[in-house]
Amino acid sequence: MINFANPHFLWLFLLYIPLIIWYIMRHKNNNPTLLVSSTLPFAKMGNSWKLYLKHFMFAVKLAAIGCLIIILCRPQTHDNWSTTETEGTDIVLAIDVSTSMLAKDFDPDRFNAAKDVALQFVAGRETDNIGVVIFAGESFTQVPLTLDKTVLMNYIQDIKIGTLQDGTAIGDGIATSINRIKNGKAKSKSIILLTDGSNNTGVVAPLTAAEIAKEYGIKIYTIGVGSNGSAKYPVGVNYYGKMEYQVLPVVIDEVTLRKIADATGGEYFRATNENVLKDIFGEIDRLEKTRMDVMNFSNTEDNYMPWAIALAILVLIDLFSRYTILRNIP
């Protein structure tokens, strides 16, 4: 079915009426005459095929006008909704942005390695609603749940250390993530919490937040980021504005992170380097799959090209016949 953006131009087809009347009257009054004593010698002669060709060429002109009118009406393809079944879920990435995430036991540091892996994870989850929450001494929603992967990846790239008060409020990060995901439409909901320390500030206790997540049926996958042993941690900025580092022991509250995961039906992972971190996100990618219906919408597009091609062909036919077969000789 053809839809028109300017259907009022269809009224131009009424021009066919005066054009046809004009053609009939012109043809009727345009017969040549010849005075002869008798018409008997011409009695058995029929009309020339060129006469019928002239009538046909008039029809060609009307068809060309019709194509032009259709083009003015802007024929368009019809908007179409379709439903397909695919795998999808609601996911919130809760990323620690405390200063300690600048530790140098990852390449180039924990924070940038985590962002790179998160970007790869997001790029591979085409049909998921994904949001991003950042937390340090407080928590903040960086991106609400969205299917727009371009916007999501741009926001992840723009995350910076120092945008929030320093500290590690794991419970607040979980609580903010719950608020963002609890009303999602997918049957499967999960939070991927990435941190390199232990809870030392905030309003909500981590295990209390985990119990709330459990009530909403939200799984929490926790990832402890940091090598075994010690690492170069940022300890301040020197006189020249450069970050200074000091080798300190790596301390991650794995017990609490494991309890959070166990309470919600998720899993705890320890990422000791960037390659292990990639493997962890790959494992979560395989775990978090659910079937869901996705509505696909096809945009409206102008579809005048077939009519333009037909118009060009009809004009060429008219010009060819006018200057060859039906050419008038003075």
N, C-alpha and C positions, 0 to 999 in steps of 0.2 A: 504493500500500500504506500502511495506517495503522499507525503505531507508538503504543504506549501507555506513558506514564511510570509509571502505576500499574496494570499488567495484573492484579494480584491481585483488583481489584474486579470483574473479569468473573465471579467466582464468585457474585456477587449475582444473576446471571441464573437461578440455581437456585431463586430465590424464585418464579419462574413456576410451578413444579410445584405447590406448595401453594395458590397463588392460583387456578390453573385448577381444581384439585380442589374447592376451596371454592366457586367460582362454579357448577360443575356441580351439586354437592350442594344448594346454596342454591336454584338454579333448579328443581331436581327436586322439592324439598319445598315450594315456594312457589306451587304452582298453586292458584288459587281454586276453590271447589266451590259447586255450586248444586243443591239437591234438586228434581228435576222428575220428572213421571210418565213422560216419554219424551224421548229425545235425537234422535229422527228429524228434527225441524225444523231441528236444527243440524248435520246430517250433512254437508251440502255447504258449510258455512262453513269457510274456511281460517284460518290464523293471521294476526293483525294484523301489518301492516308495522312497527308500533312494537316488536313483539317482536324482530324481526330487527335493528331499530335499537339495541335494548338490548344485543344480543350484539355489535354493531359497536362500541358505545361502550365495552364492556369491553375489546375489542381496542385501542381508542384509549388507554385507561388503561394497558394493558400496554406499549404503544409509548412512552408518556410516561415510564413507569418505566425502560424501556430507554434512552431518551435521557439520563435522569439518571445512570444507571450509566455510560454512555459518557463523560459529562462528568467523573465522578469518576475515571475511568481516565486522564484527560488525554490525549486524542488529539493527536499531534504530526506535523508534516511531517517527512519523512525527510531526514537529512543527505545532502548530495549533493556529490560531487567531480566536477568537469569540467575538461577540459584544453582550453585555447585557445592558439592561436599568436599571438604578439605580438612587438613590437620591444622589446628590452631588453639591457642590458649592465651590467657592474660598473664603477663609477666611484668614485675617491677624490679629494676636493677637498683639496689641500694648500695651506693659507693661511698666509702670512707674518703673524705678529703682533708683529713687532719694532716698537720705538717710532717708527721712521721712517715707518711706515704711517699715522701721524697727520698727515703732511704735508698742507698746505692747497691743493694744486693740483687736488683733486677736491672735490665738494660732498657732504657737509660736509668730508670728508677721504678719503684713499685707503681707509682701513680700512672705514669705514661704507658707502662706495660699493661696495666689493668684497662686503660682506655682503649688501647689497640685491640686487645682481646674482646672487649665489650663491643667494639665496632664490628668485628668479624662475626660475632654471635648475632648481633642485630641484623646484619646483612643477610644471614642465612635463614631468618625467621620471617618469611615474606607475608604470611597470613596471620601473624600474631599481633595482638594489641600489646604494645610494650611502653612502659613509662620509666622514668629515671628519677630517683630520689638521692640527694647527696646529704651527707651528715658529717659533722665534726663535733663541736661542743653543742651544736643545735642541728636541726634537720630542716630540709627545704625541698619542695618538689621542683625539680629542674624541668621535667617534661611530663604532663599527664599522659594517660594511656592513649596511644595513637597507632594507626596503621601506616601513617606517613613516614616511611623509613628515611627519606631524605632529610626531613625536618629533625627527626630523632637523632640521626647520625651527626648532623651539624651541631646540635646542642651538646652531644657528648664530647665532640671535639673542642667545644668552647669551655668546658668545665675547667676551673683553675683552683689551685690550692690558695687558701687565704680569703676566700669569699665568705666563709662562715667563721664564727668564733672558734678558736682552737680547742681541742679536746676530743673525746671519743664517746658519743652518746648513742650506743648501739640500740638501746631500748627505744629512744625517740626516733631513730631511723626506721625501725620496724613499725612503730606506731603510725608514722606518716605514710609509709608504704601501704599499710593496711587500709588507711582512709582512702587511698587512691585506687585500690584494687577491689575492695569489698563489693562494690556495685557493678563490677564487670559482668558481661553477658556470657562469657565462656564458662563451661562447666569446670574446667581446670584452672586454678589460680595459684600462682607461685611467686615467691620473692627470692631473689638471689642477692644475698648480703655479702659484701666483700669488705673486709676490714683487716688491719694489721696489728691490732692491739687488744685492749680489754676495756670494758665499760668503766669510765671514771667520772662521768657527769650526766646530766639530763634529768628529766622529770619521770620518765617511765622506766621501770626495771626491765632488763632484757627478757627474763623468764616470764614476767607478767605480760609483756607484749606478745611473747610466744603463745601463751594461753589464749589470748584474744584472737590471734591468728588461727589457732586450732578451732575455736568456736565458729569462725567463718569458713572453715574448710580450706584454709590457705596453707600451702606447704612453704617451708622456708629452707632454702639451700644455703648453708653458710660456708664461706671460704676464708680461711686464715692465710693471709699473704705475708710471707717472710721466710728467709732461709733459716736453716738450723745453725745455731751457734751465735755469731755476732754479725753486725752490719754497720756500715757508715750511716749514722743518723744526722740530720741537720740540727745544729744546736744554736744557730744565730747568724746574724749578718755582720760581716766585718766592716772596717772603716771605709773600704772601697765599694761597698754595696754588694759584695759577693757572699753567697751562702757558705758558712763554715760547717764542716762535718767532724764527727767524732765516732770512733768505733765503740759501740755499745752492745750489750746482749740483746738478742731478739726475744721479746716477751709477748706471747699471744695467749689469751685466755681460751685455750682449746676446750677446756671442760665446759664452760658456759656455751660456747658456740655449738658444741656437740649436743648439749641438752636442748638448745633451741631447735636444732634440726630434728632430733628424736621426738620432741613433743608435738611437732606438726606433721610428721610423716615424711620429712625431707632427709637430706644427707649432709654430713659435714665433710669438707675436703681441706687438705693442707697443700697450699701452693708454695713450693720452695724455690721455684724459678719460673721464668716466663713460659717455658715449654710445658711444664706441669700445669700451669694456669690455663694454657690453651686446651690441654687434654681434659681438664676439669669442665670447662665450658662445653667441650664436645660431648662429654658424658651427660651433662645436664640437658643438652640439646636432644640427646637420644631418649632421655627419661621423660621429658615434658612434651608429650604428644597427645592430642585428643581430637576426635572427629567433630567438625562443626560445619554448619551451613553458612556459606558466604554469598551475599548478594552482589552480583556484578552488574555494573551499569555502563552501557555503551552510549557515548556522546552523540548528539545530533550533528550531522555534517551535510554541507551543501552537496547536491548530486546533479549539477546542471551539465556536466561535461558530455554525457551521451546526447543531450538535446543540442548542445553547441556543435558537436560533430555532425549530427543530422542536418542542422541548419547550414553548415559549411558545404556539405555534399549537395543539398538541394540548390544552393546558390550556384555552385559550379555547374550542375546539370542545366540550370536555366541559362547561364552565360554561354555554355557550349552550344546549346540548341539555337540560341538567338543569333549567334555569329557564324553558325555553320548551316545546319539543315533548314532552319526557319529564317534565314537572313533575308531581309527585304532588299530588293534591287530597285533603285529609284527609276 
